[in-house]
Amino acid sequence: MVQTGLRDSNRRVLLASFIVGAFALGTSENVVAGILPDIARGIHVSEGSAGLLVTAYAGTVMVAGPFMTMFLDGIRAKRLLIGSIAVYLAGSILAAVSTTFVEALVARVLTGLVHTTVLVIFMTTAMRLSPPEKQASAAATITLGLSVATVLGVPIGVFLGQHVGWQAAFALVAVLSAISLTAVVVTFPAEAEPPVRAAGGRLRSLRGLGRPQVVFGVVTTALTGMAALTVVTYVAPFLTDGAGLDPSLIVWVMLAYGVGCILGNTIGGRLANQRLIRAMAITVTATLVVLAALSLKPGNAVASVVLMVLVGLAYFSTFPALNTWIAKNSEDVSPNLALAVNSSAFNVGIALAGWAGSAYLNSGNPVERLPLLALPPAVVASLVAWLLFAAYGRTRATKPGTADPEALVGEPTRSA
C-alpha cells in the first residue's frame, strides 16, 4: 500500500532516513570488534572483558528484540519509531562519553533493546509506503543500509576509533541516529486512526507465529545464516592459513565481500518483487551452491577470494525474499513480531556458526575444509525453501495467512 497524503519528496526523504538509521545500527553493531583494543585501553579492562560489549549487544538483540516488539506492538508506528530511535540515540551518546566499563555496558544494552524494533518498523513502513510490485525492494533498502555499514561504516568507525579515540566511533553513530530521528519527526505521515490490533491481541499474534509458512521461513533464515557465517566468521584464517593469502590483502577482500553483499541485496529485492517464494528458494539454493564450490577448492587463494565474494552476494540476496515472506504471511496478525523473531533467528544462526566453527577448529581440523561444515545447514535450508515452494508456490489465497506467495506482495498490516 502506498501511504495516502504523503508527497513523493517526503516519502523519499523518509526512506532515505531509514537507510541512514539502518546504516547507524549496522555500524554500531559491528564496529566494536575493530576497535576492541582501543576500548579496552580506554576503559581500563582486558580485551576479553571488553569483548563482553559485543556479547551484551548481540545477546540483548537476540533475546529482548521479540519481547520488546510484542510488548510495544499496537502503538502507532510514528510514535513508536520516534521513541525507539530516541532511546538508541541516548544509548549512542552514553557510549560516546563512557569512561568506565559499566557505562559502556549499559550503553550497549540500551541500544540493543531497541535495535530490532527500529529495524522492523523501518522495514514494514518502507513496505507500506511502496506499491505492491516493489515491496520486496523496499524491504531490501533497509538491509542495504546494513550492507553499506559493513563496507563503509565499520571502516570509518575503526579509523575514527584509532586516530581520534574509540568514543568517536559511537559519536558518529549518534550523529547518524540524530539525522534519522529528525527526518522521521518531520516527514513521517500522521496517523489519525488508532493502531489496528488483530482480534485476540497478543495471544493471536503469538499463535500467528505458529503458521507453517512463518515457522519454516524463520528456520530457513537461521539455517542459511548459520551456513554462510560459519565461513564468514573465520574468513581471515580461512584465507590466510588455509589458502595462503597475504594477510595484508584481507581488508581488500572484505571490501569486495561488502560490495558483493550490496549487489546481492539489490538483486534479491528485484527477484522477490517478481516471484517471492521462487526467489526465496533460488537465492537460498544459490548460497548452498557457492558454499559447495568453496569446499571443492581448498587451498586455492584466487578461487577462495572470488567465491567468498560470491558468498556475500548469494547470502545477502536471500534477505529481501525471507523478510518479505515472513511479513506477508503474518500481515493479518503482527508482521512486526514475526520479523522480530526472524531477526533473532538470524542472530541464533550467527551464534551457532561461531560455536560450530570454534569447535571444529579447536579439534585440530584443517581450516581450509571449513566450508564442509557449512554444507549440512545449507542443504537443509535449501530443502525447506523448496518444500515451501512446493506447498505454497502455486496456491491461491482463501484466507489470511495463506496468500499466494507467487503473487506480488500485498499490504502489510496497519500495526506496522
C-alpha positions in Angstrom: 0.0 0.0 0.0 1.2 3.5 -0.8 0.5 5.8 2.1 -2.0 8.5 1.1 -1.4 12.1 1.9 2.4 11.7 1.7 4.2 13.7 -1.0 6.8 11.8 -3.1 9.5 14.2 -1.9 8.7 13.4 1.8 8.4 9.7 1.0 11.9 9.8 -0.5 13.3 11.7 2.5 11.7 9.3 4.9 13.0 6.2 3.1 16.5 7.8 3.0 16.3 8.4 6.7 15.5 4.7 7.2 18.6 3.8 5.3 20.7 6.2 7.3 19.2 4.8 10.5 20.0 1.2 9.4 23.5 2.3 8.5 23.9 3.7 12.0 22.6 0.4 13.6 24.9 -1.7 11.4 27.9 0.4 12.2 27.3 0.3 15.9 26.6 -3.4 15.9 29.9 -4.3 14.2 32.4 -1.6 14.9 33.3 -2.8 18.4 35.3 -5.8 17.0 37.5 -3.4 15.0 38.3 -1.1 17.9 38.3 -3.6 20.8 41.9 -3.0 21.9 41.3 0.8 21.9 38.1 0.4 24.0 39.9 -2.0 26.4 42.7 0.6 27.0 40.2 3.5 27.3 38.0 1.9 30.0 41.0 0.1 31.7 39.9 -3.5 31.2 41.3 -6.6 29.4 40.4 -7.2 25.8 38.5 -10.3 26.9 36.3 -8.2 29.2 35.8 -5.5 26.5 34.6 -8.3 24.2 31.6 -8.7 26.5 30.3 -5.5 25.0 29.8 -7.4 21.7 28.1 -10.2 23.6 25.9 -7.8 25.6 24.6 -6.1 22.4 24.1 -9.3 20.4 22.5 -11.1 23.3 20.2 -8.2 24.1 19.1 -8.0 20.4 18.5 -11.8 20.2 16.6 -12.2 23.4 14.9 -8.9 24.1 14.0 -8.0 20.5 10.9 -10.1 20.1 9.7 -9.4 23.6 10.1 -5.6 23.2 8.3 -5.7 19.9 5.4 -7.8 21.2 5.1 -5.6 24.3 5.1 -2.4 22.2 3.0 -3.7 19.3 -0.1 -1.7 18.8 1.5 1.7 19.4 1.3 3.9 16.4 4.3 3.4 14.1 5.4 7.1 14.2 5.3 7.4 18.0 7.0 4.0 18.5 9.7 4.7 15.9 10.5 8.2 17.3 10.7 6.8 20.8 12.9 3.8 19.8 15.3 6.0 17.8 15.5 8.4 20.7 16.5 5.6 23.0 19.1 4.4 20.5 20.4 8.0 20.2 20.6 8.2 24.0 22.5 4.9 24.2 24.9 6.0 21.5 25.6 9.3 23.3 26.2 7.4 26.5 28.7 5.1 24.7 30.4 8.2 23.2 31.0 9.7 26.6 31.7 6.5 28.6 34.8 6.3 30.6 34.1 3.1 32.5 33.2 -0.5 31.6 29.8 -0.2 33.4 28.8 2.9 31.4 29.8 1.3 28.1 28.0 -1.9 29.1 24.8 0.0 29.9 25.0 1.9 26.6 25.3 -1.4 24.6 22.4 -3.0 26.4 20.2 0.2 26.0 20.9 0.3 22.2 20.4 -3.5 21.9 17.0 -3.3 23.5 15.5 -1.2 20.6 17.7 -2.4 17.7 15.2 -4.9 16.5 12.2 -2.7 17.0 13.8 0.1 14.9 14.7 -2.2 12.1 11.4 -3.9 12.0 9.4 -0.6 11.8 11.8 0.7 9.2 11.1 -2.4 7.1 7.4 -2.7 7.5 6.9 1.0 7.0 9.1 1.0 3.9 6.9 -1.8 2.5 3.7 0.0 3.4 4.8 3.2 1.6 5.7 1.3 -1.6 3.5 -0.1 -4.3 2.8 -3.9 -4.2 5.2 -4.7 -7.0 8.1 -3.0 -5.2 7.6 -4.0 -1.6 10.4 -6.6 -1.6 12.8 -4.0 -2.9 11.5 -1.6 -0.2 12.4 -4.2 2.4 15.8 -4.6 0.7 16.6 -0.9 1.1 16.7 -1.4 4.9 19.2 -4.3 4.7 21.0 -2.2 2.1 21.8 0.2 5.0 23.2 -2.6 7.0 25.3 -3.8 4.0 26.7 -0.4 3.3 27.6 -0.2 7.0 29.8 -3.3 6.6 31.5 -1.7 3.6 31.9 1.9 4.8 30.5 2.5 8.3 32.7 0.0 10.1 36.0 1.0 8.4 35.2 4.7 9.0 34.3 3.9 12.7 37.6 1.9 13.0 39.5 4.8 11.5 38.0 7.3 13.9 38.5 4.9 16.8 42.2 4.5 16.0 43.0 8.1 15.2 40.6 10.2 17.2 39.5 8.0 20.1 37.2 5.0 20.4 34.3 7.2 21.6 34.4 9.0 18.2 33.1 5.9 16.5 29.9 6.0 18.7 29.7 9.8 18.3 29.4 9.0 14.5 26.6 6.6 15.3 24.9 9.2 17.5 25.1 11.9 14.7 23.6 9.4 12.1 20.8 8.5 14.6 20.0 12.1 15.2 19.7 12.7 11.4 17.4 9.8 11.0 15.3 10.8 14.0 14.9 14.4 12.7 13.8 13.2 9.3 11.3 10.8 10.9 9.8 13.5 13.1 9.4 15.9 10.1 8.3 13.6 7.3 6.6 10.5 8.8 2.9 10.7 7.9 0.4 11.5 10.6 -1.9 8.6 11.5 -5.3 9.8 12.5 -6.8 6.4 13.2 -5.8 4.3 16.2 -3.5 1.4 15.5 -5.1 -1.8 14.5 -4.6 -4.9 16.7 -5.7 -8.2 15.5 -8.7 -9.8 17.3 -7.3 -11.7 20.3 -4.4 -9.2 20.8 -1.0 -10.5 21.7 -2.2 -14.1 22.1 -3.4 -14.2 18.4 -0.1 -12.6 17.4 1.8 -15.4 19.2 -0.4 -18.0 17.5 0.3 -16.5 14.2 4.0 -17.3 14.7 3.0 -21.0 14.6 1.9 -20.9 11.0 3.9 -23.3 8.9 4.9 -20.5 6.5 6.3 -18.4 9.3 7.9 -21.3 11.2 9.7 -22.7 8.2 10.6 -19.2 7.0 12.3 -18.5 10.3 14.0 -21.9 10.3 15.4 -21.1 6.8 16.7 -17.8 8.0 18.5 -19.4 10.9 20.0 -22.2 8.9 21.1 -20.1 6.0 22.7 -17.6 8.4 24.5 -20.5 10.2 25.8 -21.9 6.9 27.1 -18.6 5.5 28.5 -17.2 8.8 30.3 -20.5 9.5 32.8 -19.4 6.8 32.5 -15.7 7.0 33.2 -15.6 10.8 36.6 -17.3 10.2 37.3 -15.7 6.8 40.7 -14.4 7.9 42.3 -17.7 9.0 40.4 -19.5 6.1 42.1 -17.2 3.5 45.5 -16.8 5.1 46.2 -20.1 6.8 44.0 -22.2 4.6 44.5 -20.6 1.1 47.9 -18.9 1.6 46.6 -15.3 1.0 48.8 -12.5 2.2 47.2 -11.1 5.4 47.6 -7.5 4.2 45.1 -8.3 1.5 42.3 -9.3 3.9 41.0 -5.7 4.2 40.5 -5.6 0.4 38.8 -8.9 0.3 36.4 -7.8 2.9 35.7 -4.6 0.9 35.0 -6.7 -2.1 32.8 -9.0 0.0 30.9 -6.0 1.2 30.3 -4.8 -2.4 29.1 -8.4 -3.2 26.6 -8.1 -0.2 25.2 -4.8 -1.6 24.8 -6.3 -5.1 23.2 -9.4 -3.7 20.8 -7.4 -1.6 19.7 -5.3 -4.7 19.4 -8.3 -7.0 17.5 -10.3 -4.3 15.0 -7.5 -3.9 14.3 -7.3 -7.6 13.9 -11.1 -7.9 11.5 -11.1 -4.9 9.4 -8.3 -6.4 8.5 -10.7 -9.2 8.1 -14.1 -7.7 8.5 -14.1 -3.9 8.7 -17.7 -2.9 10.5 -18.8 -6.0 13.1 -16.1 -5.3 13.5 -17.3 -1.8 14.1 -20.9 -2.9 16.5 -19.8 -5.7 18.6 -17.5 -3.5 18.9 -19.9 -0.6 20.0 -22.6 -3.1 22.5 -20.2 -4.7 24.1 -19.8 -1.2 24.4 -23.6 -1.0 25.9 -23.9 -4.4 28.6 -21.2 -3.7 29.5 -22.8 -0.4 29.7 -26.2 -2.1 32.0 -24.7 -4.7 34.1 -23.2 -1.9 34.5 -26.6 -0.3 35.8 -28.0 -3.7 38.7 -25.5 -4.0 40.6 -25.8 -0.7 44.0 -24.1 -0.6 43.4 -22.1 -3.8 43.8 -18.4 -3.0 42.3 -16.9 -6.1 39.3 -19.2 -6.2 38.7 -18.8 -2.5 38.7 -15.0 -2.7 36.3 -15.0 -5.7 34.0 -17.5 -4.1 34.0 -15.6 -0.8 32.7 -12.5 -2.6 30.0 -14.7 -4.2 29.1 -16.0 -0.8 28.3 -12.4 0.2 26.3 -11.8 -3.0 24.3 -15.1 -2.7 23.7 -14.8 1.1 22.5 -11.2 1.1 20.2 -11.9 -1.9 18.2 -14.1 0.5 17.3 -11.3 2.8 14.6 -9.4 0.8 12.7 -12.6 0.0 12.9 -14.1 3.5 11.9 -10.9 5.2 9.1 -10.2 2.8 7.8 -13.8 3.1 7.7 -13.5 6.9 5.9 -10.2 6.8 3.4 -11.3 4.1 2.4 -14.4 6.0 1.8 -12.6 9.3 0.2 -9.5 7.9 -3.2 -10.1 9.5 -1.7 -10.6 13.0 1.7 -8.9 13.6 4.4 -8.6 11.0 6.4 -6.6 13.5 6.6 -9.5 15.9 7.2 -12.1 13.1 10.1 -10.0 11.7 11.5 -9.6 15.2 11.5 -13.3 15.7 13.1 -13.7 12.2 15.8 -11.2 13.3 16.5 -13.3 16.4 16.7 -16.4 14.2 19.4 -14.6 12.2 21.4 -13.9 15.4 20.9 -17.5 16.5 22.4 -18.6 13.2 25.4 -16.3 13.8 25.8 -17.7 17.3 25.6 -21.3 16.1 28.1 -20.6 13.3 30.6 -19.2 15.8 30.2 -22.1 18.1 30.4 -24.8 15.4 33.4 -23.2 13.7 35.2 -22.8 17.0 34.6 -26.4 18.0 35.7 -27.6 14.5 39.0 -25.6 14.6 39.8 -26.3 18.3 39.6 -30.0 17.5 42.5 -29.6 15.1 40.6 -29.9 11.9 42.1 -28.1 8.8 40.8 -24.6 8.3 40.7 -25.0 4.5 38.0 -27.6 5.0 35.8 -25.3 7.0 33.2 -24.9 4.2 32.3 -28.6 4.6 30.9 -27.7 8.0 28.6 -25.1 6.3 27.1 -27.6 3.9 24.6 -29.5 6.2 22.7 -26.4 7.4 22.8 -25.0 3.8 21.4 -28.2 2.4 18.6 -28.3 5.0 17.8 -24.6 4.4 17.5 -25.3 0.6 15.3 -28.3 1.1 13.0 -26.3 3.4 12.8 -23.5 1.0 11.8 -25.8 -1.9 9.3 -27.6 0.3 7.7 -24.2 1.0 7.7 -23.6 -2.8 6.1 -27.0 -3.4 3.4 -26.4 -0.7 2.6 -22.8 -1.4 4.1 -21.7 -4.6 1.0 -22.5 -6.7 -1.7 -22.0 -4.1 -4.2 -19.2 -4.3 -5.3 -17.5 -1.2 -8.5 -18.4 0.5 -8.0 -16.8 3.9 -5.5 -14.5 5.8 -2.1 -16.1 6.2 -2.4 -18.3 3.1 -1.9 -15.5 0.5 -0.5 -16.6 -2.8 3.3 -16.4 -2.3 3.9 -16.4 -6.0 1.8 -13.3 -6.4 3.1 -9.8 -5.8 3.3 -8.8 -2.1 0.2 -7.4 -0.6 -0.4 -4.7 2.0 1.2 -5.2 5.4 -0.9 -4.7 8.5 -1.6 -1.2 9.8 0.1 -2.1 13.1 3.3 -1.6 11.3 
